[in-house]
Amino acid sequence: MTQATEELTSDEVRVQIHHKPACRIEMNVKTTPKMVADARKNAIKAVGKEVSLPGFRKGRAPDEMIIKKFPADVDKQMNKAIADLAFVAAQKMAKVPVLNNNAPISFDMKSQTEEGAELVFSFETEPKVPSVDALAFKAKPVVKAEVADKQIDEAIRQMRFFYAQWKPVSDRPIQDGDYIMIDLDTVEGEEVTQVFHHIRFEVSKDRMANWMKKLVVGAKAGDVLNGVSEPDDTATEEEKKEFKPKNIRLTLLKVEEAVLPELDDEFAKKVGANDVAHMRESITGLLNKQADDKVQTELHEQVNDYLVENYTFELPQSLIDTEKKHRFGQLMQDPKFKGKWNKMSQDERKEFEDRLVDEASQAVRLFYLSRHIVQEAKIPITHQEVQQEAISIYQSHGAKNVEIDKMPKEIYALALSKVMLTKAQDHVLKSSDDKKA
């Protein structure tokens, strides 16, 4: 809905400011005769710098001659010259911030005579972000994942698999303890959808769905098996009710036995520890850090939900469009998603794009709210923090040798947004904790 119109007047212009949805501004500007005359001089000067006349250097020809020889060019330049002067004069009073340095400012020349001109400028402005009441946030308890002998033993087991020797099995059927490499597809009529490709599974009760174990035990490498997925006996009644059985085609690519290295000090040294005890201690610390990070991530998500649900305000459409385009571009780099996208119907694509718009809007909203929180709370952000985050982002994109001076500006912008959001989330969480204390 359009907000109330503001009216401002100076010796040079009369301005009406209309606040439109999605942070759009329409600025009606009426100029004085003097501004039109000044604009005409600027237009003639601009044309003179671009044209050549016999006997005169560029920019030195008399105004009368330029007007006579190039009237169309002068008229064309006039619109821009008036717009430049009018916008500067209007903004001197209005002080409406343009969204950013790259934001387009369009104008429509309604009328132009020697008595004055009337223009309508259109551009996006910064959103009006509300103050956040950090004390009103109430975090729901998040249980830290258990780190005990069971979890530590499993982590060590997975490390041993990294150094395992794999022996092919071809002289007998599959049995408990074997490892199978499979392709797995769902089959609905003539439609086949790939679920797994060249994925290794351990044939055991604890590490394989019961329906799959029943299907593969007794089979051999090279077999193609057909079956139906079903919930495990250990599933809850609700999980069983929600489970949707699917027709499955499972291709057994190969069957192997794993020979794991001995769990001794020699193995510990392979993974960077002094001995088994030191390795176990290091893994315990790593698992605890991962568990703590997961708790913090879930708390941060709660803050995000609180901010998005409780603080709504108009957002510039161009930023939402840019964020949506970026997210879609990232997804299309994944061949699996690209294949899925190509198979979508128009309705499915529309539904997906609507979700993408919601995600983009949420990301833009969180950016402005986090920036507002950081500014109001005067939370410092150092160049070193942003640079370190930028390096992490760059490395996550596959870069190995990071040259700081050559990192794209987009990476630094993303890094700043991430650091800012984390600082804002931590501020809200700390405020909530301080209130409890």
NORDA-V179745 format. One record per backbone hydrogen bond with DSSP energy under -1.0 kcal/mol. NH is the residue of the N-H (numbers start at 1). CO is the residue of the C=O. E is the energy in kcal/mol with one decimal. If there is no record, write none. Layout:
((NH | CO | E) (NH | CO | E))
//
This chain:
((3 | 19 | -2.1) (6 | 17 | -2.2) (8 | 15 | -2.7) (10 | 13 | -2.7) (14 | 30 | -2.2) (15 | 8 | -3.4) (16 | 28 | -2.4) (17 | 6 | -3.1) (18 | 26 | -3.2) (20 | 24 | -3.3) (24 | 21 | -1.1) (25 | 123 | -3.2) (26 | 18 | -2.5) (27 | 121 | -2.6) (28 | 16 | -2.4) (29 | 119 | -3.0) (30 | 14 | -2.4) (31 | 117 | -2.7) (32 | 12 | -1.2) (36 | 32 | -1.4) (37 | 33 | -2.3) (38 | 34 | -2.7) (39 | 35 | -2.5) (40 | 36 | -2.1) (41 | 37 | -1.9) (42 | 38 | -2.1) (43 | 39 | -2.5) (44 | 40 | -2.6) (45 | 41 | -2.2) (46 | 42 | -2.3) (47 | 43 | -2.3) (48 | 44 | -2.5) (49 | 45 | -1.4) (50 | 47 | -1.6) (51 | 47 | -1.2) (56 | 53 | -2.2) (59 | 48 | -1.8) (60 | 57 | -2.4) (66 | 62 | -1.9) (67 | 63 | -2.6) (68 | 64 | -2.0) (69 | 65 | -2.7) (70 | 66 | -2.6) (74 | 70 | -2.0) (75 | 71 | -2.6) (76 | 72 | -2.4) (77 | 73 | -2.2) (78 | 74 | -1.6) (81 | 77 | -2.4) (82 | 78 | -3.0) (83 | 79 | -2.4) (84 | 80 | -2.6) (85 | 81 | -2.0) (86 | 82 | -3.1) (87 | 83 | -2.6) (88 | 84 | -1.9) (89 | 85 | -2.2) (90 | 86 | -2.5) (91 | 87 | -2.8) (92 | 88 | -1.5) (94 | 90 | -3.2) (95 | 91 | -1.7) (99 | 124 | -2.6) (103 | 100 | -1.4) (106 | 122 | -2.3) (108 | 120 | -1.9) (110 | 118 | -2.0) (111 | 118 | -1.7) (113 | 116 | -2.3) (116 | 113 | -1.3) (118 | 111 | -2.4) (119 | 29 | -2.6) (120 | 108 | -1.8) (121 | 27 | -2.6) (122 | 106 | -2.6) (123 | 25 | -1.8) (125 | 23 | -2.9) (134 | 132 | -1.2) (136 | 133 | -1.3) (137 | 134 | -1.2) (152 | 148 | -2.4) (153 | 149 | -3.1) (154 | 150 | -1.8) (155 | 151 | -2.0) (156 | 152 | -2.2) (157 | 153 | -2.4) (158 | 154 | -2.3) (159 | 155 | -1.7) (160 | 156 | -2.2) (161 | 157 | -1.6) (164 | 161 | -1.3) (165 | 259 | -2.3) (167 | 257 | -2.8) (169 | 255 | -3.0) (174 | 219 | -2.8) (177 | 203 | -3.1) (178 | 175 | -2.0) (179 | 256 | -2.7) (180 | 201 | -2.5) (181 | 254 | -2.6) (182 | 199 | -2.5) (183 | 251 | -1.7) (184 | 196 | -2.1) (185 | 249 | -2.4) (186 | 193 | -2.7) (187 | 247 | -2.4) (188 | 191 | -2.8) (191 | 188 | -2.1) (193 | 186 | -2.4) (195 | 184 | -3.1) (196 | 184 | -1.8) (199 | 182 | -2.2) (201 | 180 | -2.5) (203 | 178 | -3.0) (204 | 202 | -1.4) (213 | 209 | -2.3) (214 | 210 | -2.4) (215 | 211 | -1.4) (216 | 212 | -2.2) (217 | 213 | -2.2) (218 | 174 | -1.8) (219 | 216 | -2.6) (222 | 252 | -3.2) (223 | 220 | -2.0) (225 | 250 | -3.4) (227 | 248 | -2.2) (229 | 246 | -2.4) (235 | 232 | -1.4) (240 | 236 | -2.6) (241 | 237 | -2.0) (242 | 238 | -2.0) (243 | 239 | -1.4) (248 | 227 | -3.5) (249 | 185 | -2.7) (250 | 225 | -3.3) (251 | 183 | -2.7) (252 | 223 | -2.8) (253 | 181 | -2.5) (254 | 181 | -1.3) (256 | 179 | -3.0) (257 | 167 | -2.6) (259 | 165 | -2.8) (264 | 262 | -1.5) (268 | 264 | -2.2) (269 | 265 | -2.1) (270 | 266 | -1.2) (271 | 267 | -1.1) (272 | 269 | -1.4) (273 | 268 | -2.6) (279 | 275 | -2.5) (280 | 276 | -2.6) (281 | 277 | -2.2) (282 | 278 | -2.4) (283 | 279 | -2.5) (284 | 280 | -2.3) (285 | 281 | -2.0) (286 | 282 | -2.3) (287 | 283 | -2.9) (288 | 284 | -2.2) (289 | 285 | -2.1) (290 | 286 | -2.5) (291 | 287 | -2.4) (292 | 288 | -2.6) (293 | 289 | -2.9) (294 | 290 | -2.0) (295 | 291 | -2.0) (296 | 292 | -2.5) (297 | 293 | -2.6) (298 | 294 | -2.3) (299 | 295 | -2.2) (300 | 296 | -2.6) (301 | 297 | -2.1) (302 | 298 | -1.7) (303 | 299 | -1.9) (304 | 300 | -2.5) (305 | 301 | -2.4) (306 | 302 | -2.3) (307 | 303 | -2.7) (308 | 304 | -2.7) (309 | 305 | -2.4) (310 | 306 | -1.7) (311 | 307 | -1.8) (320 | 316 | -1.4) (321 | 317 | -2.6) (322 | 318 | -2.3) (323 | 319 | -2.4) (324 | 320 | -2.6) (325 | 321 | -2.5) (326 | 322 | -2.3) (327 | 323 | -2.5) (328 | 324 | -2.7) (329 | 325 | -2.4) (330 | 326 | -2.1) (331 | 327 | -2.1) (332 | 328 | -2.4) (334 | 331 | -1.9) (338 | 334 | -2.6) (339 | 335 | -2.3) (340 | 336 | -1.9) (341 | 337 | -3.1) (342 | 338 | -2.2) (344 | 341 | -1.2) (349 | 345 | -2.5) (350 | 346 | -2.4) (351 | 347 | -2.4) (352 | 348 | -2.4) (353 | 349 | -2.9) (354 | 350 | -2.1) (355 | 351 | -1.8) (356 | 352 | -2.2) (357 | 353 | -2.2) (358 | 354 | -2.0) (359 | 355 | -2.4) (360 | 356 | -2.5) (361 | 357 | -2.8) (362 | 358 | -2.2) (363 | 359 | -2.2) (364 | 360 | -2.4) (365 | 361 | -2.5) (366 | 362 | -2.5) (367 | 363 | -1.9) (368 | 364 | -2.0) (369 | 365 | -2.5) (370 | 366 | -2.7) (371 | 367 | -2.3) (372 | 368 | -2.2) (373 | 369 | -2.5) (374 | 370 | -2.5) (375 | 371 | -2.3) (376 | 372 | -2.8) (377 | 373 | -2.6) (379 | 374 | -2.3) (386 | 382 | -1.8) (387 | 383 | -2.8) (388 | 384 | -2.4) (389 | 385 | -2.0) (390 | 386 | -2.5) (391 | 387 | -2.2) (392 | 388 | -2.0) (393 | 389 | -2.5) (394 | 390 | -2.6) (395 | 391 | -2.6) (396 | 392 | -2.0) (398 | 395 | -1.7) (399 | 394 | -1.7) (406 | 403 | -1.7) (407 | 404 | -1.2) (412 | 408 | -1.3) (413 | 409 | -2.5) (414 | 410 | -2.3) (415 | 411 | -2.5) (416 | 412 | -2.6) (417 | 413 | -2.0) (418 | 414 | -2.3) (419 | 415 | -2.7) (420 | 416 | -2.6) (421 | 417 | -2.4) (422 | 418 | -2.5) (423 | 419 | -2.5) (424 | 420 | -2.3) (425 | 421 | -2.8) (426 | 422 | -2.6) (427 | 423 | -2.0) (428 | 424 | -2.3) (429 | 425 | -2.4) (430 | 426 | -2.6) (431 | 427 | -2.5) (432 | 428 | -2.0) (433 | 429 | -2.3) (434 | 430 | -3.0) (435 | 431 | -1.8) (436 | 432 | -1.6) (437 | 433 | -2.1))
//
